Amino acid sequence: MHSLTQPRIGRLLANVCRLHHTRADQFMEQIGLYRGQAVLLMILSERDGITHSEVAEKLKISPAAATKVIKRMEQADYVARQADDNDERISRVYLQDKGRAVTAQIHNAFAELDQLMLDGLSAAELQQFREILARLQANLEQSRAVEPDVVAAPATQQTLSVQHSRLIAKEQT
């Protein structure tokens, strides 16, 4: 239940995510990369030779945006594109030596960021936190955020009451 004296969980989570992104950007700036570029290099360090569409999917961006990121990274000699051996229409992305060399720095920076963020939590608390976050993610992935009729109409007291009633009914089951 939400108390007027306590911040909403969604707001706390959004604030933590925003601060995490800000700190990650600061760490990556020290390496000379943007966060998205660093994530791409880490993905390729785990699975080199993925396609443009796989890059877009893993970075959760459009294929056009993925192509831009890949081109920039290629111009900086972090990655190289190569036609697929079996289908020349498919382009695969591979780490170059420069990209491979920086992945250890990226990994260390994200590990340090995790340490800063999770400082003071016990192993049991970390495990419980991971489980809770996984459950929150699954809940959001499986459900629709808003009913279609609520999206079309402005949030009136009536629509908010309907949403509240649905939430209460869901909690009681």
N, CA and C atoms as an extended XYZ file, in Angstrom:
519
Properties=species:S:1:pos:R:3:atomname:S:1:resname:S:1:resid:I:1 pbc="F F F"
N         0.826       -1.189        0.000 N   MET     1
C         0.000        0.000        0.000 CA  MET     1
C         0.869        1.250        0.000 C   MET     1
N         0.385        2.285       -0.608 N   HIS     2
C         1.111        3.541       -0.709 CA  HIS     2
C         0.716        4.466        0.431 C   HIS     2
N         1.699        5.019        1.071 N   SER     3
C         1.463        5.997        2.125 CA  SER     3
C         1.829        7.371        1.581 C   SER     3
N         1.081        8.378        1.973 N   LEU     4
C         1.371        9.733        1.518 CA  LEU     4
C         2.702       10.237        2.049 C   LEU     4
N         3.195        9.648        3.138 N   THR     5
C         4.454       10.100        3.721 CA  THR     5
C         5.666        9.388        3.123 C   THR     5
N         5.447        8.303        2.379 N   GLN     6
C         6.554        7.563        1.770 CA  GLN     6
C         6.523        7.737        0.258 C   GLN     6
N         7.708        7.850       -0.355 N   PRO     7
C         7.731        7.977       -1.819 CA  PRO     7
C         7.203        6.711       -2.483 C   PRO     7
N         6.580        6.870       -3.637 N   ARG     8
C         6.078        5.724       -4.400 CA  ARG     8
C         7.263        4.892       -4.884 C   ARG     8
N         7.041        3.595       -4.930 N   ILE     9
C         8.098        2.667       -5.372 CA  ILE     9
C         8.548        3.015       -6.794 C   ILE     9
N         7.578        3.297       -7.675 N   GLY    10
C         7.935        3.645       -9.054 CA  GLY    10
C         8.836        4.860       -9.124 C   GLY    10
N         8.562        5.847       -8.287 N   ARG    11
C         9.401        7.050       -8.274 CA  ARG    11
C        10.804        6.726       -7.766 C   ARG    11
N        10.886        5.940       -6.685 N   LEU    12
C        12.202        5.542       -6.175 CA  LEU    12
C        12.990        4.776       -7.233 C   LEU    12
N        12.319        3.849       -7.890 N   LEU    13
C        12.976        3.053       -8.924 CA  LEU    13
C        13.451        3.940      -10.078 C   LEU    13
N        12.622        4.874      -10.492 N   ALA    14
C        12.994        5.811      -11.564 CA  ALA    14
C        14.191        6.661      -11.139 C   ALA    14
N        14.201        7.117       -9.901 N   ASN    15
C        15.325        7.922       -9.412 CA  ASN    15
C        16.616        7.111       -9.379 C   ASN    15
N        16.527        5.858       -8.926 N   VAL    16
C        17.709        4.991       -8.891 CA  VAL    16
C        18.228        4.767      -10.315 C   VAL    16
N        17.317        4.492      -11.254 N   CYS    17
C        17.724        4.280      -12.651 CA  CYS    17
C        18.381        5.526      -13.234 C   CYS    17
N        17.802        6.684      -12.959 N   ARG    18
C        18.363        7.940      -13.475 CA  ARG    18
C        19.767        8.170      -12.903 C   ARG    18
N        19.917        7.975      -11.590 N   LEU    19
C        21.234        8.147      -10.979 CA  LEU    19
C        22.240        7.130      -11.514 C   LEU    19
N        21.789        5.896      -11.719 N   HIS    20
C        22.666        4.855      -12.261 CA  HIS    20
C        23.133        5.248      -13.663 C   HIS    20
N        22.210        5.719      -14.497 N   HIS    21
C        22.581        6.150      -15.852 CA  HIS    21
C        23.567        7.307      -15.806 C   HIS    21
N        23.331        8.262      -14.916 N   THR    22
C        24.232        9.411      -14.797 CA  THR    22
C        25.626        8.963      -14.391 C   THR    22
N        25.699        8.104      -13.387 N   ARG    23
C        27.012        7.607      -12.938 CA  ARG    23
C        27.678        6.755      -14.025 C   ARG    23
N        26.904        5.931      -14.711 N   ALA    24
C        27.468        5.112      -15.796 CA  ALA    24
C        28.031        6.011      -16.893 C   ALA    24
N        27.293        7.068      -17.228 N   ASP    25
C        27.783        8.016      -18.236 CA  ASP    25
C        29.103        8.648      -17.793 C   ASP    25
N        29.204        8.985      -16.508 N   GLN    26
C        30.436        9.584      -15.987 CA  GLN    26
C        31.601        8.593      -16.075 C   GLN    26
N        31.350        7.338      -15.721 N   PHE    27
C        32.395        6.315      -15.818 CA  PHE    27
C        32.821        6.118      -17.276 C   PHE    27
N        31.841        6.043      -18.178 N   MET    28
C        32.166        5.800      -19.586 CA  MET    28
C        32.879        7.001      -20.212 C   MET    28
N        32.539        8.209      -19.745 N   GLU    29
C        33.211        9.410      -20.243 CA  GLU    29
C        34.710        9.340      -19.957 C   GLU    29
N        35.081        8.769      -18.805 N   GLN    30
C        36.493        8.618      -18.459 CA  GLN    30
C        37.213        7.678      -19.430 C   GLN    30
N        36.463        6.755      -20.009 N   ILE    31
C        37.034        5.799      -20.964 CA  ILE    31
C        36.989        6.374      -22.384 C   ILE    31
N        36.132        7.372      -22.591 N   GLY    32
C        36.000        7.977      -23.914 CA  GLY    32
C        34.869        7.382      -24.736 C   GLY    32
N        33.882        6.811      -24.057 N   LEU    33
C        32.750        6.186      -24.730 CA  LEU    33
C        31.435        6.711      -24.174 C   LEU    33
N        30.382        6.500      -24.934 N   TYR    34
C        29.032        6.695      -24.424 CA  TYR    34
C        28.561        5.353      -23.881 C   TYR    34
N        27.580        5.399      -22.982 N   ARG    35
C        27.080        4.176      -22.343 CA  ARG    35
C        26.633        3.140      -23.375 C   ARG    35
N        25.879        3.545      -24.391 N   GLY    36
C        25.398        2.619      -25.414 CA  GLY    36
C        26.534        1.956      -26.172 C   GLY    36
N        27.592        2.720      -26.427 N   GLN    37
C        28.754        2.156      -27.110 CA  GLN    37
C        29.422        1.100      -26.231 C   GLN    37
N        29.522        1.415      -24.947 N   ALA    38
C        30.140        0.475      -24.015 CA  ALA    38
C        29.331       -0.817      -23.934 C   ALA    38
N        28.015       -0.670      -23.896 N   VAL    39
C        27.154       -1.851      -23.828 CA  VAL    39
C        27.336       -2.701      -25.091 C   VAL    39
N        27.411       -2.056      -26.250 N   LEU    40
C        27.630       -2.798      -27.498 CA  LEU    40
C        28.947       -3.579      -27.434 C   LEU    40
N        30.000       -2.950      -26.964 N   LEU    41
C        31.285       -3.644      -26.875 CA  LEU    41
C        31.216       -4.824      -25.910 C   LEU    41
N        30.490       -4.668      -24.807 N   MET    42
C        30.345       -5.777      -23.859 CA  MET    42
C        29.541       -6.922      -24.478 C   MET    42
N        28.506       -6.576      -25.227 N   ILE    43
C        27.705       -7.605      -25.913 CA  ILE    43
C        28.578       -8.375      -26.889 C   ILE    43
N        29.369       -7.642      -27.674 N   LEU    44
C        30.237       -8.296      -28.658 CA  LEU    44
C        31.343       -9.110      -27.988 C   LEU    44
N        31.781       -8.682      -26.806 N   SER    45
C        32.822       -9.450      -26.113 CA  SER    45
C        32.286      -10.801      -25.654 C   SER    45
N        30.966      -10.870      -25.456 N   GLU    46
C        30.340      -12.135      -25.069 CA  GLU    46
C        29.909      -12.958      -26.273 C   GLU    46
N        29.544      -12.271      -27.347 N   ARG    47
C        29.055      -12.971      -28.547 CA  ARG    47
C        29.414      -12.161      -29.788 C   ARG    47
N        30.603      -12.343      -30.249 N   ASP    48
C        31.125      -11.613      -31.406 CA  ASP    48
C        30.445      -12.094      -32.690 C   ASP    48
N        30.251      -11.179      -33.621 N   GLY    49
C        29.713      -11.559      -34.922 CA  GLY    49
C        28.202      -11.563      -35.010 C   GLY    49
N        27.528      -10.776      -34.173 N   ILE    50
C        26.070      -10.720      -34.261 CA  ILE    50
C        25.645       -9.791      -35.397 C   ILE    50
N        24.409       -9.940      -35.834 N   THR    51
C        23.889       -9.138      -36.942 CA  THR    51
C        23.432       -7.771      -36.447 C   THR    51
N        23.188       -6.867      -37.408 N   HIS    52
C        22.679       -5.530      -37.077 CA  HIS    52
C        21.362       -5.619      -36.313 C   HIS    52
N        20.476       -6.499      -36.756 N   SER    53
C        19.177       -6.613      -36.082 CA  SER    53
C        19.344       -7.148      -34.661 C   SER    53
N        20.298       -8.037      -34.448 N   GLU    54
C        20.562       -8.521      -33.091 CA  GLU    54
C        21.132       -7.405      -32.215 C   GLU    54
N        21.967       -6.558      -32.800 N   VAL    55
C        22.487       -5.395      -32.069 CA  VAL    55
C        21.320       -4.511      -31.630 C   VAL    55
N        20.420       -4.203      -32.566 N   ALA    56
C        19.262       -3.357      -32.256 CA  ALA    56
C        18.423       -3.983      -31.145 C   ALA    56
N        18.187       -5.269      -31.248 N   GLU    57
C        17.373       -5.974      -30.249 CA  GLU    57
C        18.035       -5.936      -28.873 C   GLU    57
N        19.325       -6.212      -28.823 N   LYS    58
C        20.025       -6.250      -27.534 CA  LYS    58
C        20.163       -4.861      -26.917 C   LYS    58
N        20.317       -3.830      -27.747 N   LEU    59
C        20.421       -2.463      -27.233 CA  LEU    59
C        19.045       -1.819      -27.044 C   LEU    59
N        18.010       -2.512      -27.509 N   LYS    60
C        16.627       -2.014      -27.423 CA  LYS    60
C        16.485       -0.658      -28.122 C   LYS    60
N        17.018       -0.627      -29.363 N   ILE    61
C        16.917        0.559      -30.203 CA  ILE    61
C        16.464        0.130      -31.592 C   ILE    61
N        16.125        1.097      -32.420 N   SER    62
C        15.680        0.779      -33.778 CA  SER    62
C        16.863        0.291      -34.615 C   SER    62
N        16.591       -0.469      -35.677 N   PRO    63
C        17.679       -0.902      -36.562 CA  PRO    63
C        18.457        0.280      -37.152 C   PRO    63
N        17.760        1.374      -37.469 N   ALA    64
C        18.440        2.559      -38.011 CA  ALA    64
C        19.400        3.153      -36.976 C   ALA    64
N        18.955        3.232      -35.731 N   ALA    65
C        19.817        3.753      -34.665 CA  ALA    65
C        21.001        2.818      -34.435 C   ALA    65
N        20.763        1.511      -34.526 N   ALA    66
C        21.850        0.536      -34.362 CA  ALA    66
C        22.900        0.726      -35.447 C   ALA    66
N        22.446        0.955      -36.672 N   THR    67
C        23.381        1.177      -37.782 CA  THR    67
C        24.247        2.407      -37.521 C   THR    67
N        23.654        3.466      -36.981 N   LYS    68
C        24.422        4.680      -36.656 CA  LYS    68
C        25.487        4.393      -35.612 C   LYS    68
N        25.100        3.681      -34.553 N   VAL    69
C        26.052        3.349      -33.484 CA  VAL    69
C        27.179        2.498      -34.055 C   VAL    69
N        26.821        1.505      -34.842 N   ILE    70
C        27.823        0.611      -35.422 CA  ILE    70
C        28.781        1.393      -36.322 C   ILE    70
N        28.254        2.291      -37.159 N   LYS    71
C        29.109        3.093      -38.049 CA  LYS    71
C        30.092        3.942      -37.255 C   LYS    71
N        29.602        4.596      -36.188 N   ARG    72
C        30.487        5.418      -35.351 CA  ARG    72
C        31.581        4.571      -34.717 C   ARG    72
N        31.175        3.403      -34.224 N   MET    73
C        32.141        2.516      -33.579 CA  MET    73
C        33.146        1.963      -34.588 C   MET    73
N        32.681        1.756      -35.818 N   GLU    74
C        33.567        1.280      -36.875 CA  GLU    74
C        34.568        2.371      -37.264 C   GLU    74
N        34.096        3.619      -37.358 N   GLN    75
C        34.989        4.737      -37.687 CA  GLN    75
C        36.066        4.937      -36.620 C   GLN    75
N        35.735        4.586      -35.381 N   ALA    76
C        36.696        4.716      -34.283 CA  ALA    76
C        37.541        3.449      -34.109 C   ALA    76
N        37.377        2.483      -35.016 N   ASP    77
C        38.144        1.228      -35.021 CA  ASP    77
C        37.877        0.313      -33.829 C   ASP    77
N        36.678        0.440      -33.218 N   TYR    78
C        36.301       -0.470      -32.137 CA  TYR    78
C        35.683       -1.750      -32.696 C   TYR    78
N        34.955       -1.635      -33.802 N   VAL    79
C        34.282       -2.781      -34.417 CA  VAL    79
C        34.497       -2.758      -35.923 C   VAL    79
N        34.181       -3.882      -36.557 N   ALA    80
C        34.222       -3.974      -38.018 CA  ALA    80
C        32.982       -4.734      -38.471 C   ALA    80
N        32.452       -4.311      -39.608 N   ARG    81
C        31.321       -5.036      -40.198 CA  ARG    81
C        31.842       -5.926      -41.306 C   ARG    81
N        31.212       -7.089      -41.399 N   GLN    82
C        31.591       -8.055      -42.428 CA  GLN    82
C        30.338       -8.720      -42.940 C   GLN    82
N        30.313       -8.987      -44.242 N   ALA    83
C        29.183       -9.712      -44.817 CA  ALA    83
C        29.187      -11.142      -44.283 C   ALA    83
N        27.997      -11.672      -44.063 N   ASP    84
C        27.832      -13.047      -43.604 CA  ASP    84
C        28.367      -14.003      -44.659 C   ASP    84
N        29.028      -15.069      -44.235 N   ASP    85
C        29.601      -16.044      -45.171 CA  ASP    85
C        28.539      -16.723      -46.023 C   ASP    85
N        27.355      -16.951      -45.456 N   ASN    86
C        26.305      -17.677      -46.166 CA  ASN    86
C        25.296      -16.777      -46.867 C   ASN    86
N        25.174      -15.532      -46.421 N   ASP    87
C        24.180      -14.624      -46.986 CA  ASP    87
C        24.753      -13.209      -46.982 C   ASP    87
N        25.179      -12.748      -48.133 N   GLU    88
C        25.843      -11.452      -48.232 CA  GLU    88
C        24.928      -10.273      -47.901 C   GLU    88
N        23.639      -10.506      -47.844 N   ARG    89
C        22.712       -9.431      -47.461 CA  ARG    89
C        22.796       -9.133      -45.973 C   ARG    89
N        23.316      -10.086      -45.215 N   ILE    90
C        23.429       -9.937      -43.769 CA  ILE    90
C        24.820       -9.440      -43.418 C   ILE    90
N        24.849       -8.403      -42.589 N   SER    91
C        26.112       -7.849      -42.120 CA  SER    91
C        26.301       -8.215      -40.652 C   SER    91
N        27.471       -8.685      -40.317 N   ARG    92
C        27.778       -9.062      -38.938 CA  ARG    92
C        28.791       -8.076      -38.357 C   ARG    92
N        28.730       -7.905      -37.041 N   VAL    93
C        29.581       -6.934      -36.355 CA  VAL    93
C        30.579       -7.686      -35.474 C   VAL    93
N        31.858       -7.339      -35.618 N   TYR    94
C        32.933       -8.011      -34.891 CA  TYR    94
C        33.785       -6.995      -34.138 C   TYR    94
N        34.270       -7.396      -32.975 N   LEU    95
C        35.195       -6.566      -32.210 CA  LEU    95
C        36.527       -6.470      -32.939 C   LEU    95
N        37.104       -5.294      -32.935 N   GLN    96
C        38.467       -5.085      -33.411 CA  GLN    96
C        39.376       -5.103      -32.172 C   GLN    96
N        40.686       -5.092      -32.387 N   ASP    97
C        41.631       -5.120      -31.266 CA  ASP    97
C        41.381       -3.971      -30.289 C   ASP    97
N        41.117       -2.778      -30.819 N   LYS    98
C        40.874       -1.610      -29.970 CA  LYS    98
C        39.624       -1.827      -29.101 C   LYS    98
N        38.590       -2.412      -29.667 N   GLY    99
C        37.370       -2.702      -28.919 CA  GLY    99
C        37.610       -3.754      -27.853 C   GLY    99
N        38.374       -4.779      -28.212 N   ARG   100
C        38.706       -5.839      -27.261 CA  ARG   100
C        39.514       -5.273      -26.090 C   ARG   100
N        40.433       -4.361      -26.410 N   ALA   101
C        41.314       -3.790      -25.386 CA  ALA   101
C        40.537       -2.980      -24.347 C   ALA   101
N        39.460       -2.333      -24.748 N   VAL   102
C        38.723       -1.462      -23.840 CA  VAL   102
C        37.644       -2.203      -23.038 C   VAL   102
N        37.310       -3.432      -23.422 N   THR   103
C        36.224       -4.140      -22.725 CA  THR   103
C        36.557       -4.410      -21.257 C   THR   103
N        37.814       -4.651      -20.935 N   ALA   104
C        38.183       -4.864      -19.534 CA  ALA   104
C        37.936       -3.595      -18.717 C   ALA   104
N        38.247       -2.442      -19.279 N   GLN   105
C        37.983       -1.167      -18.600 CA  GLN   105
C        36.486       -0.967      -18.385 C   GLN   105
N        35.708       -1.298      -19.387 N   ILE   106
C        34.250       -1.146      -19.288 CA  ILE   106
C        33.707       -2.062      -18.195 C   ILE   106
N        34.139       -3.307      -18.225 N   HIS   107
C        33.698       -4.276      -17.222 CA  HIS   107
C        34.047       -3.785      -15.819 C   HIS   107
N        35.277       -3.304      -15.638 N   ASN   108
C        35.710       -2.807      -14.335 CA  ASN   108
C        34.892       -1.590      -13.899 C   ASN   108
N        34.587       -0.703      -14.831 N   ALA   109
C        33.800        0.489      -14.502 CA  ALA   109
C        32.401        0.107      -14.048 C   ALA   109
N        31.743       -0.827      -14.756 N   PHE   110
C        30.408       -1.258      -14.353 CA  PHE   110
C        30.442       -2.026      -13.031 C   PHE   110
N        31.503       -2.787      -12.793 N   ALA   111
C        31.647       -3.488      -11.513 CA  ALA   111
C        31.800       -2.481      -10.373 C   ALA   111
N        32.579       -1.429      -10.603 N   GLU   112
C        32.746       -0.381       -9.586 CA  GLU   112
C        31.429        0.352       -9.341 C   GLU   112
N        30.682        0.602      -10.404 N   LEU   113
C        29.380        1.250      -10.260 CA  LEU   113
C        28.430        0.371       -9.446 C   LEU   113
N        28.413       -0.915       -9.733 N   ASP   114
C        27.578       -1.836       -8.944 CA  ASP   114
C        27.987       -1.800       -7.476 C   ASP   114
N        29.296       -1.795       -7.223 N   GLN   115
C        29.790       -1.771       -5.845 CA  GLN   115
C        29.326       -0.503       -5.134 C   GLN   115
N        29.412        0.635       -5.817 N   LEU   116
C        28.940        1.895       -5.223 CA  LEU   116
C        27.445        1.838       -4.914 C   LEU   116
N        26.685        1.322       -5.852 N   MET   117
C        25.235        1.293       -5.717 CA  MET   117
C        24.791        0.307       -4.626 C   MET   117
N        25.463       -0.800       -4.510 N   LEU   118
C        25.015       -1.875       -3.617 CA  LEU   118
C        25.764       -1.896       -2.286 C   LEU   118
N        26.583       -0.882       -2.044 N   ASP   119
C        27.380       -0.806       -0.829 CA  ASP   119
C        26.501       -0.949        0.414 C   ASP   119
N        26.922       -1.799        1.330 N   GLY   120
C        26.208       -1.956        2.588 CA  GLY   120
C        25.144       -3.038        2.586 C   GLY   120
N        24.856       -3.635        1.433 N   LEU   121
C        23.868       -4.709        1.375 CA  LEU   121
C        24.560       -6.047        1.618 C   LEU   121
N        23.917       -6.900        2.394 N   SER   122
C        24.469       -8.229        2.661 CA  SER   122
C        24.247       -9.137        1.448 C   SER   122
N        24.889      -10.283        1.457 N   ALA   123
C        24.705      -11.256        0.370 CA  ALA   123
C        23.244      -11.695        0.290 C   ALA   123
N        22.623      -11.892        1.438 N   ALA   124
C        21.204      -12.307        1.463 CA  ALA   124
C        20.310      -11.191        0.908 C   ALA   124
N        20.609       -9.954        1.273 N   GLU   125
C        19.828       -8.825        0.750 CA  GLU   125
C        19.998       -8.686       -0.758 C   GLU   125
N        21.230       -8.893       -1.234 N   LEU   126
C        21.479       -8.827       -2.682 CA  LEU   126
C        20.692       -9.898       -3.417 C   LEU   126
N        20.677      -11.114       -2.876 N   GLN   127
C        19.926      -12.198       -3.511 CA  GLN   127
C        18.439      -11.879       -3.538 C   GLN   127
N        17.915      -11.394       -2.429 N   GLN   128
C        16.499      -11.033       -2.357 CA  GLN   128
C        16.191       -9.880       -3.319 C   GLN   128
N        17.093       -8.912       -3.395 N   PHE   129
C        16.923       -7.774       -4.300 CA  PHE   129
C        16.870       -8.236       -5.754 C   PHE   129
N        17.780       -9.141       -6.125 N   ARG   130
C        17.780       -9.687       -7.491 CA  ARG   130
C        16.448      -10.382       -7.801 C   ARG   130
N        15.976      -11.178       -6.848 N   GLU   131
C        14.719      -11.901       -7.041 CA  GLU   131
C        13.540      -10.938       -7.177 C   GLU   131
N        13.526       -9.899       -6.375 N   ILE   132
C        12.445       -8.915       -6.447 CA  ILE   132
C        12.491       -8.181       -7.782 C   ILE   132
N        13.683       -7.752       -8.192 N   LEU   133
C        13.801       -7.062       -9.483 CA  LEU   133
C        13.378       -7.965      -10.643 C   LEU   133
N        13.761       -9.234      -10.591 N   ALA   134
C        13.366      -10.175      -11.643 CA  ALA   134
C        11.847      -10.331      -11.682 C   ALA   134
N        11.220      -10.368      -10.514 N   ARG   135
C         9.761      -10.485      -10.449 CA  ARG   135
C         9.089       -9.218      -10.986 C   ARG   135
N         9.613       -8.051      -10.619 N   LEU   136
C         9.069       -6.786      -11.132 CA  LEU   136
C         9.166       -6.744      -12.653 C   LEU   136
N        10.324       -7.147      -13.175 N   GLN   137
C        10.511       -7.157      -14.622 CA  GLN   137
C         9.522       -8.105      -15.284 C   GLN   137
N         9.374       -9.295      -14.749 N   ALA   138
C         8.441      -10.276      -15.314 CA  ALA   138
C         7.013       -9.743      -15.271 C   ALA   138
N         6.626       -9.123      -14.161 N   ASN   139
C         5.279       -8.557      -14.043 CA  ASN   139
C         5.023       -7.526      -15.133 C   ASN   139
N         5.992       -6.643      -15.336 N   LEU   140
C         5.816       -5.587      -16.334 CA  LEU   140
C         5.844       -6.135      -17.764 C   LEU   140
N         6.654       -7.151      -17.995 N   GLU   141
C         6.717       -7.746      -19.331 CA  GLU   141
C         5.443       -8.507      -19.669 C   GLU   141
N         4.771       -9.076      -18.663 N   GLN   142
C         3.593       -9.902      -18.899 CA  GLN   142
C         2.294       -9.115      -18.930 C   GLN   142
N         2.297       -7.913      -18.404 N   SER   143
C         1.043       -7.169      -18.322 CA  SER   143
C         1.087       -5.916      -19.181 C   SER   143
N        -0.085       -5.421      -19.458 N   ARG   144
C        -0.185       -4.138      -20.147 CA  ARG   144
C        -0.187       -3.060      -19.087 C   ARG   144
N         0.494       -1.974      -19.351 N   ALA   145
C         0.596       -0.901      -18.359 CA  ALA   145
C        -0.747       -0.220      -18.123 C   ALA   145
N        -1.508       -0.013      -19.191 N   VAL   146
C        -2.765        0.723      -19.080 CA  VAL   146
C        -3.786        0.079      -19.995 C   VAL   146
N        -5.025        0.012      -19.546 N   GLU   147
C        -6.105       -0.504      -20.378 CA  GLU   147
C        -6.319        0.429      -21.570 C   GLU   147
N        -6.702       -0.093      -22.766 N   PRO   148
C        -6.875        0.747      -23.945 CA  PRO   148
C        -7.867        1.896      -23.751 C   PRO   148
N        -8.965        1.667      -23.020 N   ASP   149
C        -9.946        2.732      -22.842 CA  ASP   149
C        -9.398        3.860      -21.973 C   ASP   149
N        -8.455        3.542      -21.101 N   VAL   150
C        -7.860        4.567      -20.247 CA  VAL   150
C        -6.864        5.408      -21.048 C   VAL   150
N        -6.175        4.792      -21.996 N   VAL   151
C        -5.216        5.525      -22.817 CA  VAL   151
C        -5.927        6.570      -23.656 C   VAL   151
N        -7.076        6.214      -24.210 N   ALA   152
C        -7.795        7.118      -25.097 CA  ALA   152
C        -8.417        8.289      -24.351 C   ALA   152
N        -8.792        8.070      -23.099 N   ALA   153
C        -9.461        9.118      -22.331 CA  ALA   153
C        -8.472        9.785      -21.385 C   ALA   153
N        -8.652       11.074      -21.120 N   PRO   154
C        -7.791       11.713      -20.133 CA  PRO   154
C        -8.052       11.098      -18.761 C   PRO   154
N        -7.077       11.165      -17.897 N   ALA   155
C        -7.203       10.572      -16.562 CA  ALA   155
C        -8.165       11.397      -15.720 C   ALA   155
N        -9.381       10.966      -15.662 N   THR   156
C       -10.387       11.624      -14.842 CA  THR   156
C       -10.497       10.882      -13.528 C   THR   156
N       -11.221       11.441      -12.610 N   GLN   157
C       -11.430       10.774      -11.330 CA  GLN   157
C       -12.087        9.411      -11.543 C   GLN   157
N       -13.011        9.334      -12.526 N   GLN   158
C       -13.712        8.076      -12.791 CA  GLN   158
C       -12.738        7.007      -13.293 C   GLN   158
N       -11.876        7.356      -14.267 N   THR   159
C       -10.944        6.347      -14.792 CA  THR   159
C        -9.938        5.949      -13.720 C   THR   159
N        -9.522        6.899      -12.881 N   LEU   160
C        -8.602        6.558      -11.806 CA  LEU   160
C        -9.275        5.624      -10.798 C   LEU   160
N       -10.566        5.835      -10.532 N   SER   161
C       -11.303        4.958       -9.617 CA  SER   161
C       -11.422        3.559      -10.195 C   SER   161
N       -11.646        3.461      -11.499 N   VAL   162
C       -11.741        2.157      -12.155 CA  VAL   162
C       -10.399        1.434      -12.040 C   VAL   162
N        -9.309        2.142      -12.316 N   GLN   163
C        -7.995        1.530      -12.200 CA  GLN   163
C        -7.738        1.082      -10.760 C   GLN   163
N        -8.088        1.908       -9.800 N   HIS   164
C        -7.891        1.583       -8.393 CA  HIS   164
C        -8.697        0.339       -8.017 C   HIS   164
N        -9.940        0.268       -8.486 N   SER   165
C       -10.783       -0.900       -8.202 CA  SER   165
C       -10.178       -2.162       -8.779 C   SER   165
N        -9.641       -2.079       -9.996 N   ARG   166
C        -9.006       -3.243      -10.621 CA  ARG   166
C        -7.785       -3.682       -9.833 C   ARG   166
N        -7.002       -2.713       -9.365 N   LEU   167
C        -5.829       -3.040       -8.570 CA  LEU   167
C        -6.213       -3.752       -7.284 C   LEU   167
N        -7.222       -3.239       -6.605 N   ILE   168
C        -7.674       -3.848       -5.345 CA  ILE   168
C        -8.175       -5.268       -5.608 C   ILE   168
N        -8.979       -5.444       -6.677 N   ALA   169
C        -9.497       -6.758       -7.015 CA  ALA   169
C        -8.358       -7.729       -7.306 C   ALA   169
N        -7.319       -7.247       -7.997 N   LYS   170
C        -6.174       -8.082       -8.331 CA  LYS   170
C        -5.417       -8.494       -7.065 C   LYS   170
N        -5.278       -7.555       -6.107 N   GLU   171
C        -4.571       -7.853       -4.865 CA  GLU   171
C        -5.331       -8.871       -4.016 C   GLU   171
N        -6.652       -8.861       -4.114 N   GLN   172
C        -7.457       -9.772       -3.302 CA  GLN   172
C        -7.486      -11.185       -3.850 C   GLN   172
N        -7.095      -11.369       -5.115 N   THR   173
C        -7.104      -12.722       -5.682 CA  THR   173
C        -5.807      -13.439       -5.447 C   THR   173
